Amino acid sequence: MRDEVRIEPWSEGDLTLLRLMNAPELMDHLGGPETEDQLLVRHEQYVGMSAGTSGAGTMFRVVTTATGQAVGTIGYWERTRQGEVIYESGWGVLTEHQGRGLAGAALEAVLERAALERRHRFLHAFPSVGNGPSNAVCRKAGFSLLGECDFEYPPGRPMRCNDWRVELTF
Ligand SMILES: CC(C)(COP(=O)(O)OP(=O)(O)OC[C@H]1O[C@@H](n2cnc3c(N)ncnc32)[C@H](O)[C@@H]1OP(=O)(O)O)[C@@H](O)C(=O)NCCC(=O)NCCS
């Protein structure tokens, strides 16, 4: 049976989680680990996103319902793609908690939250073409594969990604 999770808005106390998520094996498809300074900037961005009420996006820690333990991160934010503003999502689960369906469960929760914003029709994800688990998460969550695209992540680092899209049901 798949473990249950809940998503909780990113808060000041989540810097430790962000540091754990910076492990080399988790950052393999994301440009490699960040420096402590970059993590501090990212952390403040996440706190700010979660404090916002504009609907422009939120970051969350992923918590297992059974234990209350933080096991990963997920969020949605706005991006302009081919002249259209869309939501994008991205996620990660700590290595020791992978393979239990937690990313898929967290993504379901994010899709519900993003739909409640009633702001954009589509949510996309752009996993690297070589990121097997992340592409599997998209497929299982009912996303459609639009095709491959060139992407920069982090800014300045080109990567080849799949463009997955799901329609948010209002
Ligand atoms: C992507 C990630 C979040 C998945 O977390 P997870 O909790 O293990 O994901 P789930 O258990 O919900 O689903 C993973 C699926 O990928 C499948 N999978 C695992 N390895 C795979 C591989 N090499 N190729 C294809 N599919 C694979 C699993 O079998 C599972 O599908 P199943 O439930 O049908 O068996 C995790 O691997 C991670 O944190 N990676 C590093 C961060 C990252 O790359 N994030 C993506 C940013 S878009």
The ligand as an SDF file (V2000), in Angstrom:
LIG
                    3D

 48 50  0  0  0  0  0  0  0  0999 V2000
   12.2060   11.5900   -8.6980 C   0  0  0  0  0  0  0  0  0  0  0  0
   12.0270   11.2020   -7.2350 C   0  0  0  0  0  0  0  0  0  0  0  0
   11.4120   12.3640   -6.4770 C   0  0  0  0  0  0  0  0  0  0  0  0
   11.0960   10.0020   -7.1380 C   0  0  0  0  0  0  0  0  0  0  0  0
   10.7990    9.7840   -5.7520 O   0  0  0  0  0  0  0  0  0  0  0  0
   10.0460    8.4320   -5.2530 P   0  0  0  0  0  0  0  0  0  0  0  0
    9.3380    8.7740   -3.9870 O   0  0  0  0  0  0  0  0  0  0  0  0
   11.0080    7.3140   -5.2470 O   0  0  0  0  0  0  0  0  0  0  0  0
    8.9860    8.2550   -6.4340 O   0  0  0  0  0  0  0  0  0  0  0  0
    7.7680    7.2290   -6.4780 P   0  0  0  0  0  0  0  0  0  0  0  0
    8.0750    6.0710   -5.5680 O   0  0  0  0  0  0  0  0  0  0  0  0
    6.5000    7.9900   -6.2790 O   0  0  0  0  0  0  0  0  0  0  0  0
    7.8000    6.7610   -7.9970 O   0  0  0  0  0  0  0  0  0  0  0  0
    9.0120    6.4470   -8.6360 C   0  0  0  0  0  0  0  0  0  0  0  0
    8.6810    5.5990   -9.8560 C   0  0  0  0  0  0  0  0  0  0  0  0
    9.8400    5.5980  -10.6780 O   0  0  0  0  0  0  0  0  0  0  0  0
   10.1270    4.2670  -11.0450 C   0  0  0  0  0  0  0  0  0  0  0  0
   11.5500    4.1950  -11.2860 N   0  0  0  0  0  0  0  0  0  0  0  0
   12.5440    4.1330  -10.3780 C   0  0  0  0  0  0  0  0  0  0  0  0
   13.7260    4.1040  -11.0100 N   0  0  0  0  0  0  0  0  0  0  0  0
   13.4770    4.1690  -12.3310 C   0  0  0  0  0  0  0  0  0  0  0  0
   14.2890    4.1810  -13.5000 C   0  0  0  0  0  0  0  0  0  0  0  0
   15.6160    4.1720  -13.4360 N   0  0  0  0  0  0  0  0  0  0  0  0
   13.6710    4.2590  -14.7120 N   0  0  0  0  0  0  0  0  0  0  0  0
   12.3400    4.2970  -14.8030 C   0  0  0  0  0  0  0  0  0  0  0  0
   11.4960    4.2840  -13.7320 N   0  0  0  0  0  0  0  0  0  0  0  0
   12.0820    4.2160  -12.5100 C   0  0  0  0  0  0  0  0  0  0  0  0
    9.6920    3.4600   -9.8560 C   0  0  0  0  0  0  0  0  0  0  0  0
    9.5210    2.1050  -10.2180 O   0  0  0  0  0  0  0  0  0  0  0  0
    8.3810    4.1460   -9.4940 C   0  0  0  0  0  0  0  0  0  0  0  0
    7.3310    3.7060  -10.3140 O   0  0  0  0  0  0  0  0  0  0  0  0
    6.3350    2.5360   -9.7780 P   0  0  0  0  0  0  0  0  0  0  0  0
    5.6650    3.0800   -8.5610 O   0  0  0  0  0  0  0  0  0  0  0  0
    5.4250    2.3140  -10.9340 O   0  0  0  0  0  0  0  0  0  0  0  0
    7.1890    1.3600   -9.4550 O   0  0  0  0  0  0  0  0  0  0  0  0
   13.3840   10.8280   -6.5910 C   0  0  0  0  0  0  0  0  0  0  0  0
   14.0010    9.8540   -7.3760 O   0  0  0  0  0  0  0  0  0  0  0  0
   14.3160   12.0270   -6.4060 C   0  0  0  0  0  0  0  0  0  0  0  0
   14.2190   12.7460   -5.4160 O   0  0  0  0  0  0  0  0  0  0  0  0
   15.2590   12.2640   -7.3450 N   0  0  0  0  0  0  0  0  0  0  0  0
   16.2250   13.3560   -7.2140 C   0  0  0  0  0  0  0  0  0  0  0  0
   15.5800   14.7340   -7.4290 C   0  0  0  0  0  0  0  0  0  0  0  0
   15.0510   14.8830   -8.8340 C   0  0  0  0  0  0  0  0  0  0  0  0
   15.6820   14.4620   -9.7880 O   0  0  0  0  0  0  0  0  0  0  0  0
   13.8830   15.5150   -8.9430 N   0  0  0  0  0  0  0  0  0  0  0  0
   13.2240   15.7370  -10.2210 C   0  0  0  0  0  0  0  0  0  0  0  0
   13.0500   17.1660  -10.5390 C   0  0  0  0  0  0  0  0  0  0  0  0
   11.8650   17.3720  -11.8880 S   0  0  0  0  0  0  0  0  0  0  0  0
  1  2  1  0
  2  3  1  0
  2  4  1  0
  2 36  1  0
  4  5  1  0
  5  6  1  0
  6  7  2  0
  6  8  1  0
  6  9  1  0
  9 10  1  0
 10 11  2  0
 10 12  1  0
 10 13  1  0
 13 14  1  0
 14 15  1  0
 15 16  1  0
 15 30  1  0
 16 17  1  0
 17 18  1  0
 17 28  1  0
 18 19  1  0
 18 27  1  0
 19 20  2  0
 20 21  1  0
 21 22  1  0
 21 27  2  0
 22 23  1  0
 22 24  2  0
 24 25  1  0
 25 26  2  0
 26 27  1  0
 28 29  1  0
 28 30  1  0
 30 31  1  0
 31 32  1  0
 32 33  2  0
 32 34  1  0
 32 35  1  0
 36 37  1  0
 36 38  1  0
 38 39  2  0
 38 40  1  0
 40 41  1  0
 41 42  1  0
 42 43  1  0
 43 44  2  0
 43 45  1  0
 45 46  1  0
 46 47  1  0
 47 48  1  0
M  END
$$$$
